[in-house]
Amino acid sequence: MAASMRSQAFCRWCLRKYQRREITRFCSSSSKIQSEIPKPTEEKQTHFGYQYIPEEQKEKKVYEVFENVASKYDLMNDAMSTGVHRLWKDSFVKALAPSPGTQLLDMAGGTGDIAFRFLKYIKTQEEKIAAARQGTPEGEVTPMSHVTVADINKEMLKVGEMRAEKRGIKSGISWLQANAENLQFPENTFDAYTIAFGIRNCTHIDKVISEAYRVLKPGGRFMCLEFSRVGNPIIRSLYDLYSFQVIPVLGQVLARDWKSYQYLVESIRQFPDQDTFKRMIQDGGFKAVSFENLTFGVAAIHSGFKI
């Protein structure tokens, strides 16, 4: 009997020891697991291509990308669109249809692609007006048009200014380093606001739209040309193949810059589709918002009015 009691006591002692060991091991393991779980961060995150980074870092990173590609910007656009971007920009300015006297803010327009087309379009309109007035008494003076080319990247602006000098363009245009999310212009300054292939690189698209609305005059027009979403699945597959397998390679071969071109491809895929972006423009206060797809939706023109 005594032996049985000693045996039971020994078993209970072993059980308690085992339990204490398992509890200690469980707590240690649980503590380790908890330490491995990423702690939530209070920093707001945003995308940079397919990476997620703190919001305050994006502006600097995007600046570096365009600083790297500034001298080969046309080459970059040719690679991204197989050269079709030139036709898209022609269609963009034609859709804007500016009249003489238009005061335009071309945001993210550093190299002058839209500005030069704007000035050419205005010149054609002025020549038509002058021809129509021939043989009639001197009447109303044609108002002066002007385009303010604004860009956050000074290297892009340098390229644009050099191109303007080569073209002999000395009037009707000015160049300004500016942040699309925080413009230095007063309210109701411009008749039109354009942004081509730039808004997807901004950290807060809603702030860009809000600032565009603020600086436009009542009746002013917002227009955006941007890479968008291809609807046809077969064409989309071919486009994706070209984008991810060819464009970065071209970037490396032609500009010795794989990473910048990889980012640009990824940034297109992160940008909202046509309908979502349309709603964002409407949420920014614009009316009569519409969009037009270009080349199966590879790019799209969005338009809205400050009414």
N, C-alpha and C positions, 0 to 999 in steps of 0.2 A: 504493500500500500504506500509506504513512504517512498519507495523507489518510483512508483507511478506518479506521485505528487511532484517529486523532484524532476521527473521527465517532463511533466506538463509545464512546470515553472520554467524549465530551460527552453521549451518550445515557445512560451509566451515571450521570453526575453529575446529569443532569436527573431520572432516576428516583429517586436517593437524596433529592434535594431535595423531590420530590413526596411520597415516602413520609414524610419527616420532617414535612412540612406536614399530611398527612392524620392522622398519629399525634397531632400536637399538637391538631388540630381535634377528633379523636375524644375525647381525654382531657378537653379543655375541655368538650365536649358532655356527656360522661359525668358529669363533676363537677357540671354544671348540673342534669342530671336527678336525680342523687343529692340535691342540695340541695333539689329541689322535692318529693321524697317525704316525706310527713309522718313525723316521727320518732315512734317508739312512746313512749307516755307511761307512766310508772309509776303515775299516778293511776288509781284505780279509777273506772270510769264507770257511770252509771245513767241510766235514762230519766226525762225530765220531759216527759210527753206524747210527742211524736215526736222531741224533741230528746234528745241524749245529752250529759250534763254530768258534771263530777266529783261523786262521791258526797256530799262535804261541802257542796255547794251546794244539794242538793235540799230539805233541811229548810227552809232560808231561803226558797226560792222557793215551796214549798207554803204556808208560813206567810203569805207575802204574798198568795197567791191567796185564802185563806180570810179573811184580814184585810179584803180588798176586798169579799168577798161576804157577810160575817157579818150585816150589817144586812138583807140581802135573801136570807137562806138559804132560807126557805120558798119564795120566788119562784124561786130557783135550782132547787130540787128539783122544783117544779111544772113548770118548763121542761124539766128533764132527763127527767121521767117522765110528762109530761102529767097530773100530779096523782095518778097511781096510787101514788106512793111512800107515801101515807097508808095505803092498804089493805095494802101490803107490810109496813109497820111494825106494823100491827095483827096481821097474820098472824105476824110475827116474835115478838112478845111472847106471843101465844097459843100458839105452838109451844114457847116457853120454859116456859110454864105454871108460873110461880113460885108457891111456897106461902108462907104467912105465916112470917116469920122469915128469909126469904132475904136474904143479904148479897150484893148485886150490884155489880160494877164495870162501868160502862158507859163504855168507852174511845172516844175521839173523839166523845163525845156532847154536846159543848159547848152546843148550843141546847136540850137537854133532851127531844127528841122521844121517845126510847126511855124515858128516866127517868120522864116523866109518864105514859106508858102503863103502865109497870111499877107505879107507885104506884096507878094506877086499878084495875089488875087485882088487886093485893093487897087493896085496900080492898073490892072485890067479894067476894073470897074470905073476908075477915074478917067481912063482913056475913052471909054464908051460914053461917059457923060460929056467929056470935052468935045468928042466928035458930034454928039447930038446937039451941042450948043453952037457949033460953027455957023456963022452967018446970022446969029441972033445977037441982040444987044447984050452988053455985059450985065450979068444978073448976079444971082447968089453965088458966093464963093464956096467952093467945095471944102467942107471941114477937114481938118487934119486928123489922120488916123495915127495910132501909136500902139506898139506892142511892148509890154514889159516882160522880159524873159527872166524868170526867177528860178533859182535852183539852190538847193542846200549845199551842193558840191562845187567848190570854186574851180576844181580842175575841169569839170564839165563846162563851166562858164567860160573858162579860158579857151577851150576848143571852139566854142560858139563864137566868141569875139574874133578869133583868128579867121574863122570861116567867113564871118561878115566882112572883115577887112579885105579878104581875097576877092569877095564878090562886089566890093565897092559900095557896100551898104553903110551909109553914115548917118542917115536920118530916119526918124520914125521908129526907132528901136532903142531900148536901154536894157542894161544887164544888172541884175541884183541878186546877191546871195540871200536867201530867205528860207525859212522853215514853213512848209505847207500847213503844219499844225498850229502855227502861231505867227500869222502874218502881221507885218508892221504897217499895213495900210488902214486908213479910216474906213468906216462903213460907207457903202454906196459909192464906190470909186470907179468900178469897171462896168463896161457894157457886156463883156463876155469873159469867161474863165475857161481855159482849156488845160487839160493834163493828159499827156500821151505816154503810155508805158512807164508811169511813175507812181501811181497811187498804190499799187500792190506792194511797193517797197516801204511804205509809210507804216509806222507802228500803230497809229490809231486812225483808221480810215474814216470813222465817224467825225473826228475832229477836223480832218481835211475837208470833208463835205460841209461841216458847220462854218468853217472859215471862208470857204468859197461863197457860201450863201451870204455871209456877213459883208464881204467886200464888193459883192455885185450890187448894181443899182436895181431898183424895182423894174421888172421887165427884162432883167439881164439873164443871160443863158449860161448854164453849166454844161460842158461837154467833156467826156472822158473816152479816150481810146485805150483799150487794154486787152491783153491776152485773156481769153475766156475759156468756155467749156464746149468741147465738140460733142454734139448730140449723137451722131451716127456711130454705133459701136465699132464698125469695121474701120472707118476713117480714124476714129479715136485710137484704136489699137496701132494703126500705122503711124499716127502722129506721136504717140507715146514711145514707140520704138525709135523713131527718129530723134525725139527729144532726149531720151536717156542714154541711147547708145551712140549717137552721132554728134550731138551738139557739144558735150564736154570734150570729146576727142578733137573736134574742130578748134575748140578753145585752146587746147594744149598745143596743137599743131600750128595754128595761125597766130596765137597771142601768148603762148607759153603760160597759160592760166587755166587749169582744169577747174579749180575750186570755184572761181567766180561764175563760170558758165554753168557749173553744176547747181550752184545756188539759184541762178536765174531760172533754170528749168524747174526746180523745186518750188520756187516762189509762185510760178504760174499755177501750179496744182493746188496751192494753198489759198489762192484768191477765190472769193465767192463766185458762184455761177451767175449767169445773166439775170435771172429773176431775183435772186437774193440781193445782188448789188442794186438792182432797181428799187427794191424795198428800202434799202439803206439810204438811197438818194431821196426817196419820198419821206423817210423819217427825218431827214435833214431839213425838211421844209419846202422842198422843190415840188412844183406842180407840173402836170402834163409830161411826166417822165416816161421815156420810151427807150428802146434799144434796137439796134440793127446789127445782125450778125454779118461778119465778113469771113469769107473762105470757110464755110461750114461751121462757123463758131470758133475758129482758132483765135479770132479777135472779135471784139464787139465795140460799137460806138453807143454810149449812153448819153442821153440828153435830158435836161430838165430846166424849168424856168422859175425865176424868183418872181412870184406874182402876189 
